[in-house]
Amino acid sequence: MFISSAYAQAPAPAAAPDSFMGSLGSMLPLLLMFVVLYFVMIRPQMKRQKEHKAMVDALAKGDEVITGGGLLGRISKLGDSYLHVEVASGVEIQVQRSAIVQVLPKGTIK
C-alpha cells in the first residue's frame, strides 16, 4: 500500500569512446599550465644558475666580492673549490666559491 513496486530498468546505452580530439581537449589545460610554468619559473632559474656559474668561474685574485653572508672583501688566494677573502687588513676568511654572490667594481672597498 505505501511501498511502490520496483521494476527493472533497461540498461543505459553504452557511451561512445572518446575520440583523440576529446582526450586532447581534456589534457590541454594541463599542458598549458606546464608550458606557462616552464617559461615563468624553470627557464629563468636555469638562466640565473648559468650566470652565477660563469661569474664564479671568472673570479680572479684581487676581485672585490660579497659573500652569501653579506661580508665584503678582496680575494687574496684562489683554490679549486675554496678561496681566501681578506675582509680587513690581515684578516682572511676561507669561503666556498659558490658562496660568492656578487663581484663588485674595482675600488668599491677602501
Jmol script that loads the backbone (N, CA, C; Angstrom):
load data "model"
ATOM      1  N   MET A   1       0.811  -1.168   0.000  1.00  0.00           N
ATOM      2  CA  MET A   1       0.000   0.000   0.000  1.00  0.00           C
ATOM      3  C   MET A   1       0.870   1.254   0.000  1.00  0.00           C
ATOM      4  N   PHE A   2       1.818   1.384   0.960  1.00  0.00           N
ATOM      5  CA  PHE A   2       2.692   2.561   0.987  1.00  0.00           C
ATOM      6  C   PHE A   2       3.962   2.382   0.155  1.00  0.00           C
ATOM      7  N   ILE A   3       4.304   1.165  -0.128  1.00  0.00           N
ATOM      8  CA  ILE A   3       5.532   0.882  -0.876  1.00  0.00           C
ATOM      9  C   ILE A   3       5.150   0.584  -2.315  1.00  0.00           C
ATOM     10  N   SER A   4       5.817   1.322  -3.253  1.00  0.00           N
ATOM     11  CA  SER A   4       5.535   1.069  -4.652  1.00  0.00           C
ATOM     12  C   SER A   4       6.430  -0.057  -5.153  1.00  0.00           C
ATOM     13  N   SER A   5       6.014  -0.691  -6.186  1.00  0.00           N
ATOM     14  CA  SER A   5       6.774  -1.797  -6.744  1.00  0.00           C
ATOM     15  C   SER A   5       7.967  -1.267  -7.522  1.00  0.00           C
ATOM     16  N   ALA A   6       9.086  -1.977  -7.432  1.00  0.00           N
ATOM     17  CA  ALA A   6      10.292  -1.603  -8.169  1.00  0.00           C
ATOM     18  C   ALA A   6      10.368  -2.460  -9.410  1.00  0.00           C
ATOM     19  N   TYR A   7      10.545  -1.836 -10.534  1.00  0.00           N
ATOM     20  CA  TYR A   7      10.646  -2.558 -11.791  1.00  0.00           C
ATOM     21  C   TYR A   7      12.054  -2.384 -12.347  1.00  0.00           C
ATOM     22  N   ALA A   8      12.530  -3.399 -12.988  1.00  0.00           N
ATOM     23  CA  ALA A   8      13.869  -3.350 -13.590  1.00  0.00           C
ATOM     24  C   ALA A   8      13.846  -2.385 -14.770  1.00  0.00           C
ATOM     25  N   GLN A   9      14.928  -1.637 -14.895  1.00  0.00           N
ATOM     26  CA  GLN A   9      15.024  -0.684 -15.995  1.00  0.00           C
ATOM     27  C   GLN A   9      15.923  -1.256 -17.069  1.00  0.00           C
ATOM     28  N   ALA A  10      15.751  -0.757 -18.250  1.00  0.00           N
ATOM     29  CA  ALA A  10      16.603  -1.179 -19.360  1.00  0.00           C
ATOM     30  C   ALA A  10      18.004  -0.612 -19.134  1.00  0.00           C
ATOM     31  N   PRO A  11      19.058  -1.349 -19.506  1.00  0.00           N
ATOM     32  CA  PRO A  11      20.420  -0.836 -19.300  1.00  0.00           C
ATOM     33  C   PRO A  11      20.653   0.447 -20.102  1.00  0.00           C
ATOM     34  N   ALA A  12      21.483   1.321 -19.522  1.00  0.00           N
ATOM     35  CA  ALA A  12      21.798   2.581 -20.194  1.00  0.00           C
ATOM     36  C   ALA A  12      22.616   2.285 -21.439  1.00  0.00           C
ATOM     37  N   PRO A  13      22.412   3.062 -22.483  1.00  0.00           N
ATOM     38  CA  PRO A  13      23.206   2.822 -23.695  1.00  0.00           C
ATOM     39  C   PRO A  13      24.684   3.090 -23.423  1.00  0.00           C
ATOM     40  N   ALA A  14      25.532   2.287 -24.018  1.00  0.00           N
ATOM     41  CA  ALA A  14      26.978   2.430 -23.827  1.00  0.00           C
ATOM     42  C   ALA A  14      27.445   3.760 -24.422  1.00  0.00           C
ATOM     43  N   ALA A  15      28.331   4.450 -23.668  1.00  0.00           N
ATOM     44  CA  ALA A  15      28.851   5.730 -24.141  1.00  0.00           C
ATOM     45  C   ALA A  15      29.856   5.476 -25.251  1.00  0.00           C
ATOM     46  N   ALA A  16      29.834   6.342 -26.222  1.00  0.00           N
ATOM     47  CA  ALA A  16      30.781   6.217 -27.329  1.00  0.00           C
ATOM     48  C   ALA A  16      32.174   6.547 -26.817  1.00  0.00           C
ATOM     49  N   PRO A  17      33.185   5.780 -27.214  1.00  0.00           N
ATOM     50  CA  PRO A  17      34.545   6.087 -26.739  1.00  0.00           C
ATOM     51  C   PRO A  17      34.973   7.475 -27.198  1.00  0.00           C
ATOM     52  N   ASP A  18      35.725   8.142 -26.319  1.00  0.00           N
ATOM     53  CA  ASP A  18      36.193   9.489 -26.666  1.00  0.00           C
ATOM     54  C   ASP A  18      37.126   9.420 -27.860  1.00  0.00           C
ATOM     55  N   SER A  19      36.993  10.374 -28.708  1.00  0.00           N
ATOM     56  CA  SER A  19      37.893  10.442 -29.850  1.00  0.00           C
ATOM     57  C   SER A  19      39.223  11.049 -29.402  1.00  0.00           C
ATOM     58  N   PHE A  20      40.186  11.055 -30.281  1.00  0.00           N
ATOM     59  CA  PHE A  20      41.503  11.622 -29.967  1.00  0.00           C
ATOM     60  C   PHE A  20      41.376  13.095 -29.598  1.00  0.00           C
ATOM     61  N   MET A  21      40.546  13.834 -30.310  1.00  0.00           N
ATOM     62  CA  MET A  21      40.391  15.264 -30.030  1.00  0.00           C
ATOM     63  C   MET A  21      39.703  15.479 -28.688  1.00  0.00           C
ATOM     64  N   GLY A  22      38.844  14.575 -28.286  1.00  0.00           N
ATOM     65  CA  GLY A  22      38.194  14.707 -26.988  1.00  0.00           C
ATOM     66  C   GLY A  22      39.187  14.540 -25.853  1.00  0.00           C
ATOM     67  N   SER A  23      40.074  13.555 -25.952  1.00  0.00           N
ATOM     68  CA  SER A  23      41.073  13.353 -24.899  1.00  0.00           C
ATOM     69  C   SER A  23      42.121  14.465 -24.936  1.00  0.00           C
ATOM     70  N   LEU A  24      42.446  14.959 -26.113  1.00  0.00           N
ATOM     71  CA  LEU A  24      43.397  16.070 -26.210  1.00  0.00           C
ATOM     72  C   LEU A  24      42.806  17.333 -25.588  1.00  0.00           C
ATOM     73  N   GLY A  25      41.526  17.540 -25.791  1.00  0.00           N
ATOM     74  CA  GLY A  25      40.855  18.694 -25.210  1.00  0.00           C
ATOM     75  C   GLY A  25      40.858  18.656 -23.692  1.00  0.00           C
ATOM     76  N   SER A  26      40.777  17.460 -23.113  1.00  0.00           N
ATOM     77  CA  SER A  26      40.805  17.364 -21.655  1.00  0.00           C
ATOM     78  C   SER A  26      42.226  17.520 -21.120  1.00  0.00           C
ATOM     79  N   MET A  27      43.233  17.236 -21.912  1.00  0.00           N
ATOM     80  CA  MET A  27      44.635  17.367 -21.485  1.00  0.00           C
ATOM     81  C   MET A  27      45.192  18.762 -21.756  1.00  0.00           C
ATOM     82  N   LEU A  28      44.507  19.529 -22.566  1.00  0.00           N
ATOM     83  CA  LEU A  28      45.002  20.848 -22.963  1.00  0.00           C
ATOM     84  C   LEU A  28      45.268  21.783 -21.776  1.00  0.00           C
ATOM     85  N   PRO A  29      44.389  21.892 -20.794  1.00  0.00           N
ATOM     86  CA  PRO A  29      44.700  22.776 -19.661  1.00  0.00           C
ATOM     87  C   PRO A  29      45.961  22.357 -18.898  1.00  0.00           C
ATOM     88  N   LEU A  30      46.160  21.059 -18.742  1.00  0.00           N
ATOM     89  CA  LEU A  30      47.360  20.573 -18.053  1.00  0.00           C
ATOM     90  C   LEU A  30      48.617  20.913 -18.851  1.00  0.00           C
ATOM     91  N   LEU A  31      48.579  20.713 -20.147  1.00  0.00           N
ATOM     92  CA  LEU A  31      49.728  21.053 -20.991  1.00  0.00           C
ATOM     93  C   LEU A  31      49.991  22.558 -20.977  1.00  0.00           C
ATOM     94  N   LEU A  32      48.943  23.338 -21.014  1.00  0.00           N
ATOM     95  CA  LEU A  32      49.081  24.789 -20.991  1.00  0.00           C
ATOM     96  C   LEU A  32      49.710  25.256 -19.673  1.00  0.00           C
ATOM     97  N   MET A  33      49.298  24.660 -18.557  1.00  0.00           N
ATOM     98  CA  MET A  33      49.887  25.031 -17.264  1.00  0.00           C
ATOM     99  C   MET A  33      51.374  24.674 -17.218  1.00  0.00           C
ATOM    100  N   PHE A  34      51.759  23.525 -17.773  1.00  0.00           N
ATOM    101  CA  PHE A  34      53.168  23.147 -17.789  1.00  0.00           C
ATOM    102  C   PHE A  34      53.995  24.119 -18.626  1.00  0.00           C
ATOM    103  N   VAL A  35      53.475  24.525 -19.773  1.00  0.00           N
ATOM    104  CA  VAL A  35      54.203  25.474 -20.636  1.00  0.00           C
ATOM    105  C   VAL A  35      54.388  26.805 -19.917  1.00  0.00           C
ATOM    106  N   VAL A  36      53.348  27.290 -19.269  1.00  0.00           N
ATOM    107  CA  VAL A  36      53.441  28.551 -18.523  1.00  0.00           C
ATOM    108  C   VAL A  36      54.440  28.413 -17.381  1.00  0.00           C
ATOM    109  N   LEU A  37      54.382  27.303 -16.652  1.00  0.00           N
ATOM    110  CA  LEU A  37      55.325  27.052 -15.555  1.00  0.00           C
ATOM    111  C   LEU A  37      56.766  27.051 -16.063  1.00  0.00           C
ATOM    112  N   TYR A  38      56.993  26.433 -17.203  1.00  0.00           N
ATOM    113  CA  TYR A  38      58.344  26.377 -17.762  1.00  0.00           C
ATOM    114  C   TYR A  38      58.874  27.774 -18.060  1.00  0.00           C
ATOM    115  N   PHE A  39      58.082  28.603 -18.732  1.00  0.00           N
ATOM    116  CA  PHE A  39      58.561  29.919 -19.134  1.00  0.00           C
ATOM    117  C   PHE A  39      58.595  30.923 -17.987  1.00  0.00           C
ATOM    118  N   VAL A  40      57.785  30.734 -16.953  1.00  0.00           N
ATOM    119  CA  VAL A  40      57.735  31.687 -15.850  1.00  0.00           C
ATOM    120  C   VAL A  40      58.710  31.329 -14.738  1.00  0.00           C
ATOM    121  N   MET A  41      58.919  30.035 -14.477  1.00  0.00           N
ATOM    122  CA  MET A  41      59.744  29.649 -13.331  1.00  0.00           C
ATOM    123  C   MET A  41      61.016  28.888 -13.701  1.00  0.00           C
ATOM    124  N   ILE A  42      60.907  27.852 -14.492  1.00  0.00           N
ATOM    125  CA  ILE A  42      62.041  26.959 -14.728  1.00  0.00           C
ATOM    126  C   ILE A  42      63.115  27.615 -15.582  1.00  0.00           C
ATOM    127  N   ARG A  43      62.741  28.201 -16.688  1.00  0.00           N
ATOM    128  CA  ARG A  43      63.716  28.801 -17.607  1.00  0.00           C
ATOM    129  C   ARG A  43      64.501  29.946 -16.968  1.00  0.00           C
ATOM    130  N   PRO A  44      63.853  30.909 -16.277  1.00  0.00           N
ATOM    131  CA  PRO A  44      64.636  31.977 -15.632  1.00  0.00           C
ATOM    132  C   PRO A  44      65.585  31.448 -14.550  1.00  0.00           C
ATOM    133  N   GLN A  45      65.165  30.405 -13.819  1.00  0.00           N
ATOM    134  CA  GLN A  45      66.038  29.838 -12.795  1.00  0.00           C
ATOM    135  C   GLN A  45      67.270  29.208 -13.422  1.00  0.00           C
ATOM    136  N   MET A  46      67.116  28.507 -14.532  1.00  0.00           N
ATOM    137  CA  MET A  46      68.267  27.909 -15.211  1.00  0.00           C
ATOM    138  C   MET A  46      69.204  28.996 -15.732  1.00  0.00           C
ATOM    139  N   LYS A  47      68.645  30.104 -16.206  1.00  0.00           N
ATOM    140  CA  LYS A  47      69.461  31.211 -16.704  1.00  0.00           C
ATOM    141  C   LYS A  47      70.280  31.824 -15.572  1.00  0.00           C
ATOM    142  N   ARG A  48      69.651  32.022 -14.384  1.00  0.00           N
ATOM    143  CA  ARG A  48      70.375  32.567 -13.228  1.00  0.00           C
ATOM    144  C   ARG A  48      71.488  31.636 -12.781  1.00  0.00           C
ATOM    145  N   GLN A  49      71.233  30.329 -12.788  1.00  0.00           N
ATOM    146  CA  GLN A  49      72.260  29.363 -12.404  1.00  0.00           C
ATOM    147  C   GLN A  49      73.444  29.419 -13.359  1.00  0.00           C
ATOM    148  N   LYS A  50      73.173  29.526 -14.637  1.00  0.00           N
ATOM    149  CA  LYS A  50      74.241  29.582 -15.632  1.00  0.00           C
ATOM    150  C   LYS A  50      75.072  30.859 -15.456  1.00  0.00           C
ATOM    151  N   GLU A  51      74.412  32.002 -15.202  1.00  0.00           N
ATOM    152  CA  GLU A  51      75.130  33.264 -14.988  1.00  0.00           C
ATOM    153  C   GLU A  51      75.989  33.201 -13.730  1.00  0.00           C
ATOM    154  N   HIS A  52      75.469  32.603 -12.640  1.00  0.00           N
ATOM    155  CA  HIS A  52      76.228  32.508 -11.393  1.00  0.00           C
ATOM    156  C   HIS A  52      77.446  31.613 -11.587  1.00  0.00           C
ATOM    157  N   LYS A  53      77.286  30.503 -12.302  1.00  0.00           N
ATOM    158  CA  LYS A  53      78.422  29.609 -12.552  1.00  0.00           C
ATOM    159  C   LYS A  53      79.499  30.322 -13.371  1.00  0.00           C
ATOM    160  N   ALA A  54      79.094  31.094 -14.371  1.00  0.00           N
ATOM    161  CA  ALA A  54      80.065  31.836 -15.179  1.00  0.00           C
ATOM    162  C   ALA A  54      80.793  32.876 -14.329  1.00  0.00           C
ATOM    163  N   MET A  55      80.071  33.549 -13.414  1.00  0.00           N
ATOM    164  CA  MET A  55      80.694  34.544 -12.543  1.00  0.00           C
ATOM    165  C   MET A  55      81.697  33.884 -11.598  1.00  0.00           C
ATOM    166  N   VAL A  56      81.333  32.748 -11.027  1.00  0.00           N
ATOM    167  CA  VAL A  56      82.217  32.049 -10.089  1.00  0.00           C
ATOM    168  C   VAL A  56      83.456  31.527 -10.814  1.00  0.00           C
ATOM    169  N   ASP A  57      83.289  31.042 -12.026  1.00  0.00           N
ATOM    170  CA  ASP A  57      84.438  30.541 -12.794  1.00  0.00           C
ATOM    171  C   ASP A  57      85.388  31.664 -13.198  1.00  0.00           C
ATOM    172  N   ALA A  58      84.890  32.891 -13.308  1.00  0.00           N
ATOM    173  CA  ALA A  58      85.711  34.018 -13.758  1.00  0.00           C
ATOM    174  C   ALA A  58      86.377  34.774 -12.600  1.00  0.00           C
ATOM    175  N   LEU A  59      86.220  34.309 -11.357  1.00  0.00           N
ATOM    176  CA  LEU A  59      86.838  35.001 -10.220  1.00  0.00           C
ATOM    177  C   LEU A  59      88.356  35.004 -10.355  1.00  0.00           C
ATOM    178  N   ALA A  60      88.961  36.110  -9.959  1.00  0.00           N
ATOM    179  CA  ALA A  60      90.413  36.243 -10.031  1.00  0.00           C
ATOM    180  C   ALA A  60      90.925  36.899  -8.753  1.00  0.00           C
ATOM    181  N   LYS A  61      92.205  36.761  -8.514  1.00  0.00           N
ATOM    182  CA  LYS A  61      92.828  37.375  -7.348  1.00  0.00           C
ATOM    183  C   LYS A  61      92.699  38.898  -7.454  1.00  0.00           C
ATOM    184  N   GLY A  62      92.301  39.531  -6.352  1.00  0.00           N
ATOM    185  CA  GLY A  62      92.140  40.980  -6.339  1.00  0.00           C
ATOM    186  C   GLY A  62      90.717  41.445  -6.582  1.00  0.00           C
ATOM    187  N   ASP A  63      89.826  40.531  -6.999  1.00  0.00           N
ATOM    188  CA  ASP A  63      88.420  40.915  -7.194  1.00  0.00           C
ATOM    189  C   ASP A  63      87.783  41.239  -5.845  1.00  0.00           C
ATOM    190  N   GLU A  64      86.935  42.237  -5.850  1.00  0.00           N
ATOM    191  CA  GLU A  64      86.194  42.601  -4.642  1.00  0.00           C
ATOM    192  C   GLU A  64      84.824  41.947  -4.733  1.00  0.00           C
ATOM    193  N   VAL A  65      84.456  41.205  -3.670  1.00  0.00           N
ATOM    194  CA  VAL A  65      83.270  40.364  -3.731  1.00  0.00           C
ATOM    195  C   VAL A  65      82.396  40.529  -2.484  1.00  0.00           C
ATOM    196  N   ILE A  66      81.152  40.068  -2.614  1.00  0.00           N
ATOM    197  CA  ILE A  66      80.230  39.968  -1.493  1.00  0.00           C
ATOM    198  C   ILE A  66      79.896  38.489  -1.338  1.00  0.00           C
ATOM    199  N   THR A  67      79.982  37.976  -0.099  1.00  0.00           N
ATOM    200  CA  THR A  67      79.646  36.579   0.159  1.00  0.00           C
ATOM    201  C   THR A  67      78.157  36.451   0.458  1.00  0.00           C
ATOM    202  N   GLY A  68      77.706  35.210   0.546  1.00  0.00           N
ATOM    203  CA  GLY A  68      76.305  34.942   0.854  1.00  0.00           C
ATOM    204  C   GLY A  68      75.902  35.460   2.218  1.00  0.00           C
ATOM    205  N   GLY A  69      76.840  35.572   3.140  1.00  0.00           N
ATOM    206  CA  GLY A  69      76.553  36.091   4.476  1.00  0.00           C
ATOM    207  C   GLY A  69      76.612  37.598   4.558  1.00  0.00           C
ATOM    208  N   GLY A  70      76.962  38.267   3.463  1.00  0.00           N
ATOM    209  CA  GLY A  70      76.985  39.719   3.438  1.00  0.00           C
ATOM    210  C   GLY A  70      78.347  40.325   3.721  1.00  0.00           C
ATOM    211  N   LEU A  71      79.386  39.511   3.816  1.00  0.00           N
ATOM    212  CA  LEU A  71      80.729  40.048   4.048  1.00  0.00           C
ATOM    213  C   LEU A  71      81.309  40.589   2.751  1.00  0.00           C
ATOM    214  N   LEU A  72      81.957  41.751   2.849  1.00  0.00           N
ATOM    215  CA  LEU A  72      82.653  42.326   1.705  1.00  0.00           C
ATOM    216  C   LEU A  72      84.135  42.083   1.888  1.00  0.00           C
ATOM    217  N   GLY A  73      84.809  41.758   0.811  1.00  0.00           N
ATOM    218  CA  GLY A  73      86.239  41.532   0.910  1.00  0.00           C
ATOM    219  C   GLY A  73      86.887  41.435  -0.447  1.00  0.00           C
ATOM    220  N   ARG A  74      88.211  41.270  -0.396  1.00  0.00           N
ATOM    221  CA  ARG A  74      89.024  41.173  -1.615  1.00  0.00           C
ATOM    222  C   ARG A  74      89.626  39.773  -1.663  1.00  0.00           C
ATOM    223  N   ILE A  75      89.562  39.120  -2.812  1.00  0.00           N
ATOM    224  CA  ILE A  75      90.110  37.767  -2.951  1.00  0.00           C
ATOM    225  C   ILE A  75      91.625  37.836  -2.885  1.00  0.00           C
ATOM    226  N   SER A  76      92.200  37.034  -1.972  1.00  0.00           N
ATOM    227  CA  SER A  76      93.657  37.027  -1.834  1.00  0.00           C
ATOM    228  C   SER A  76      94.281  35.740  -2.364  1.00  0.00           C
ATOM    229  N   LYS A  77      93.586  34.621  -2.254  1.00  0.00           N
ATOM    230  CA  LYS A  77      94.091  33.347  -2.781  1.00  0.00           C
ATOM    231  C   LYS A  77      92.936  32.579  -3.406  1.00  0.00           C
ATOM    232  N   LEU A  78      93.253  31.875  -4.481  1.00  0.00           N
ATOM    233  CA  LEU A  78      92.244  31.081  -5.174  1.00  0.00           C
ATOM    234  C   LEU A  78      92.590  29.605  -5.083  1.00  0.00           C
ATOM    235  N   GLY A  79      91.580  28.773  -4.891  1.00  0.00           N
ATOM    236  CA  GLY A  79      91.729  27.323  -4.927  1.00  0.00           C
ATOM    237  C   GLY A  79      90.680  26.753  -5.863  1.00  0.00           C
ATOM    238  N   ASP A  80      90.648  25.415  -5.955  1.00  0.00           N
ATOM    239  CA  ASP A  80      89.665  24.787  -6.844  1.00  0.00           C
ATOM    240  C   ASP A  80      88.237  24.991  -6.340  1.00  0.00           C
ATOM    241  N   SER A  81      88.008  24.733  -5.048  1.00  0.00           N
ATOM    242  CA  SER A  81      86.646  24.876  -4.537  1.00  0.00           C
ATOM    243  C   SER A  81      86.539  25.894  -3.411  1.00  0.00           C
ATOM    244  N   TYR A  82      87.671  26.374  -2.911  1.00  0.00           N
ATOM    245  CA  TYR A  82      87.673  27.384  -1.851  1.00  0.00           C
ATOM    246  C   TYR A  82      88.528  28.568  -2.273  1.00  0.00           C
ATOM    247  N   LEU A  83      88.251  29.713  -1.661  1.00  0.00           N
ATOM    248  CA  LEU A  83      89.105  30.871  -1.880  1.00  0.00           C
ATOM    249  C   LEU A  83      89.218  31.648  -0.577  1.00  0.00           C
ATOM    250  N   HIS A  84      90.280  32.412  -0.465  1.00  0.00           N
ATOM    251  CA  HIS A  84      90.525  33.218   0.727  1.00  0.00           C
ATOM    252  C   HIS A  84      90.128  34.655   0.418  1.00  0.00           C
ATOM    253  N   VAL A  85      89.319  35.210   1.303  1.00  0.00           N
ATOM    254  CA  VAL A  85      88.840  36.577   1.137  1.00  0.00           C
ATOM    255  C   VAL A  85      89.367  37.403   2.296  1.00  0.00           C
ATOM    256  N   GLU A  86      90.042  38.502   1.976  1.00  0.00           N
ATOM    257  CA  GLU A  86      90.550  39.409   3.000  1.00  0.00           C
ATOM    258  C   GLU A  86      89.439  40.416   3.319  1.00  0.00           C
ATOM    259  N   VAL A  87      88.919  40.326   4.560  1.00  0.00           N
ATOM    260  CA  VAL A  87      87.811  41.190   4.955  1.00  0.00           C
ATOM    261  C   VAL A  87      88.298  42.441   5.677  1.00  0.00           C
ATOM    262  N   ALA A  88      89.487  42.401   6.223  1.00  0.00           N
ATOM    263  CA  ALA A  88      90.136  43.561   6.847  1.00  0.00           C
ATOM    264  C   ALA A  88      91.629  43.348   6.681  1.00  0.00           C
ATOM    265  N   SER A  89      92.430  44.373   6.944  1.00  0.00           N
ATOM    266  CA  SER A  89      93.871  44.205   6.748  1.00  0.00           C
ATOM    267  C   SER A  89      94.380  43.138   7.716  1.00  0.00           C
ATOM    268  N   GLY A  90      94.944  42.082   7.146  1.00  0.00           N
ATOM    269  CA  GLY A  90      95.484  40.986   7.938  1.00  0.00           C
ATOM    270  C   GLY A  90      94.455  39.947   8.377  1.00  0.00           C
ATOM    271  N   VAL A  91      93.197  40.115   8.024  1.00  0.00           N
ATOM    272  CA  VAL A  91      92.154  39.160   8.407  1.00  0.00           C
ATOM    273  C   VAL A  91      91.603  38.497   7.146  1.00  0.00           C
ATOM    274  N   GLU A  92      91.858  37.178   7.045  1.00  0.00           N
ATOM    275  CA  GLU A  92      91.378  36.422   5.889  1.00  0.00           C
ATOM    276  C   GLU A  92      90.414  35.347   6.345  1.00  0.00           C
ATOM    277  N   ILE A  93      89.394  35.120   5.543  1.00  0.00           N
ATOM    278  CA  ILE A  93      88.485  34.006   5.792  1.00  0.00           C
ATOM    279  C   ILE A  93      88.499  33.114   4.565  1.00  0.00           C
ATOM    280  N   GLN A  94      88.192  31.842   4.796  1.00  0.00           N
ATOM    281  CA  GLN A  94      88.137  30.896   3.700  1.00  0.00           C
ATOM    282  C   GLN A  94      86.668  30.583   3.420  1.00  0.00           C
ATOM    283  N   VAL A  95      86.253  30.746   2.182  1.00  0.00           N
ATOM    284  CA  VAL A  95      84.860  30.500   1.795  1.00  0.00           C
ATOM    285  C   VAL A  95      84.817  29.620   0.546  1.00  0.00           C
ATOM    286  N   GLN A  96      83.676  28.966   0.362  1.00  0.00           N
ATOM    287  CA  GLN A  96      83.473  28.197  -0.861  1.00  0.00           C
ATOM    288  C   GLN A  96      83.245  29.150  -2.030  1.00  0.00           C
ATOM    289  N   ARG A  97      83.637  28.717  -3.200  1.00  0.00           N
ATOM    290  CA  ARG A  97      83.425  29.548  -4.389  1.00  0.00           C
ATOM    291  C   ARG A  97      81.942  29.846  -4.596  1.00  0.00           C
ATOM    292  N   SER A  98      81.091  28.864  -4.331  1.00  0.00           N
ATOM    293  CA  SER A  98      79.659  29.053  -4.561  1.00  0.00           C
ATOM    294  C   SER A  98      79.027  30.045  -3.587  1.00  0.00           C
ATOM    295  N   ALA A  99      79.739  30.407  -2.498  1.00  0.00           N
ATOM    296  CA  ALA A  99      79.207  31.367  -1.521  1.00  0.00           C
ATOM    297  C   ALA A  99      79.347  32.805  -1.996  1.00  0.00           C
ATOM    298  N   ILE A 100      80.063  33.021  -3.083  1.00  0.00           N
ATOM    299  CA  ILE A 100      80.207  34.380  -3.616  1.00  0.00           C
ATOM    300  C   ILE A 100      78.921  34.743  -4.353  1.00  0.00           C
ATOM    301  N   VAL A 101      78.334  35.868  -3.955  1.00  0.00           N
ATOM    302  CA  VAL A 101      77.057  36.292  -4.519  1.00  0.00           C
ATOM    303  C   VAL A 101      77.245  37.315  -5.623  1.00  0.00           C
ATOM    304  N   GLN A 102      78.213  38.218  -5.438  1.00  0.00           N
ATOM    305  CA  GLN A 102      78.358  39.315  -6.394  1.00  0.00           C
ATOM    306  C   GLN A 102      79.808  39.753  -6.448  1.00  0.00           C
ATOM    307  N   VAL A 103      80.251  40.148  -7.624  1.00  0.00           N
ATOM    308  CA  VAL A 103      81.568  40.752  -7.798  1.00  0.00           C
ATOM    309  C   VAL A 103      81.350  42.252  -7.923  1.00  0.00           C
ATOM    310  N   LEU A 104      82.044  43.012  -7.083  1.00  0.00           N
ATOM    311  CA  LEU A 104      81.886  44.466  -7.066  1.00  0.00           C
ATOM    312  C   LEU A 104      82.854  45.135  -8.034  1.00  0.00           C
ATOM    313  N   PRO A 105      82.564  46.346  -8.467  1.00  0.00           N
ATOM    314  CA  PRO A 105      83.528  47.076  -9.297  1.00  0.00           C
ATOM    315  C   PRO A 105      84.788  47.384  -8.492  1.00  0.00           C
ATOM    316  N   LYS A 106      85.902  47.449  -9.189  1.00  0.00           N
ATOM    317  CA  LYS A 106      87.190  47.745  -8.531  1.00  0.00           C
ATOM    318  C   LYS A 106      87.114  49.075  -7.808  1.00  0.00           C
ATOM    319  N   GLY A 107      87.694  49.149  -6.626  1.00  0.00           N
ATOM    320  CA  GLY A 107      87.729  50.389  -5.852  1.00  0.00           C
ATOM    321  C   GLY A 107      86.523  50.615  -4.972  1.00  0.00           C
ATOM    322  N   THR A 108      85.599  49.672  -4.911  1.00  0.00           N
ATOM    323  CA  THR A 108      84.418  49.833  -4.069  1.00  0.00           C
ATOM    324  C   THR A 108      84.812  49.762  -2.600  1.00  0.00           C
ATOM    325  N   ILE A 109      85.685  48.827  -2.255  1.00  0.00           N
ATOM    326  CA  ILE A 109      86.140  48.661  -0.874  1.00  0.00           C
ATOM    327  C   ILE A 109      87.382  49.512  -0.693  1.00  0.00           C
ATOM    328  N   LYS A 110      87.387  50.371   0.303  1.00  0.00           N
ATOM    329  CA  LYS A 110      88.534  51.244   0.530  1.00  0.00           C
ATOM    330  C   LYS A 110      89.335  50.728   1.697  1.00  0.00           C
TER     331      LYS A 110
END
end "model"
wireframe off; spacefill off
backbone 0.3
color backbone group
